[in-house]
């Protein structure tokens, strides 16, 4: 390839990218945020909205742009070493958490990002308070931590299936069920307030899926041999508790969305749209940091120049 053809290709690429940006709907991330004190009614939050992309090709271009920006922001985040970022994903089965994490974070250096998935607690974990098993995996400064499910399971699945509490050996549990859950909400918000005050920025995503779309995805998993492993009879059993889960999510989102750690309700019936929304929210989080690479002192610059002279002799 000649220098001229390479330059032309670069110019064309910039023009195409600019055209893509001009023809796409702007993502207003605040539209998906639950304001502190809001009483969430999930019936009023859509599971599908007009896509922010016009075609599959445009979706890929936009996601690639977001991924490239995230990679640059993560490198800067690592260099400044001032904050930690914790992304929390919660959703009903088949809402697309795994895919969103895989696609959105595909370009980030693995050294700067860790993903933890939390399923049924182990016997050891049950010997500790309900926050212990997740807090020991919190990200350090300069890192992105991702919780695929989290301590919120303790006010979601455990609320729908309270019999699970029998394994936690609780003491002094309030006889008033409502007070018990409010105590847990309070423990969670106190933790998140503490983390925020100490430099960890928490961004929480609830992938809002419709029951009909879940059904379609379950059928697709059954019909595709390569996806059979992702489906179990337990998934169908949990569908019977759909209304219970919706109520548990509504109360949880209402009680725990704060200015320090806001919840975002992301329409999840369109996987591609959800990924673009999620990646934009993460980018906005980094932009709020107003980061720049650390500047070397005069003494450090002089030291580096001395070393350079030795290297180029």
C-alpha positions, 0 to 999 in steps of 0.5 A: 500500500502506498503512502498516498493510498494509506492517507486516502483510506485514513481520510475516508475512514474519518469521513465514514466515522463522522457520517456515522456519528451524524446519523446516529441518535445521541445517547442521553445517559441521564435518561436511564438513571434512577434519581435518588428518592424515585419510586421505581415502577418497572411497568413505566420503564421500557424494555425496548426503545428506538435503536441508536444505530441505523444498521448492524454495520453502524452498530459495529462501528459505534461500538468499536469507537466506544471500545477504543475510547474506553481503552484510552480512558482505562490506560489514563485511569491506570496511570493517574491511579486516583480512583477505582471503578466498580461496575455492577450488573444485575438482571433476570436470566438471559438479559445479556449481562455476559454479552454486554460485559464481553463486548463493551470491555473487549478492548480494555487491557486485561491487566486493568480489568477484573470480572467476578461472577457471584452465584450460590454462596459457598459454605465458607461465605455463609459463615460471614456477613452477606457483604463479605464475599463481594467486598473482598473482590473490590477493585483497587485504584487504577482498576475497573472491577466488574461484578456479574451479579453482586451483593444485591443478590441478597436483597433480590433472589434471597427476598424471592426465596427467603428460605435461603436465609436459613443457611446464613445463621442470622442473629437478632433478625427483626421480626418485622420483614420490612425492617429486615430488608431495609436494614440490608438496604441501609448496609448496602448504601452505607458501604457504597457511600464509604467506597465513594468517599474513598475514591471508588466510583460505582455504576450500577446497571439493571438490564430491563428485559421483558418476559416475552423476550426472555422466552424467545432467548430461552427457546433460542438456547434450546434450538442452538446446540452450542447454547444448550449449556446456557439453559437449565430447568431452573431457569424455567422454574424461576420464570414462575416468580417473575412478578416477585422478582419485579417487585423485589427489583422495584424496591431495591432500585428505589431504596439504593439508587443514590447520587454516589452510586446510581442505578441505570435501568437499561432497556435490554430487549435489543442487545446491541442497543443495550451495549451502546448505552452501557458503554456510553454510561461507562465513558461518561463516568471516566470523563467526570474524572477529568484525568490527565497523565502525571507530569514529571517534575523538573528533576525527573525530566533532567534525570530522564535526559541524562539516561537518554544520553547514555542510551544513544551514545 
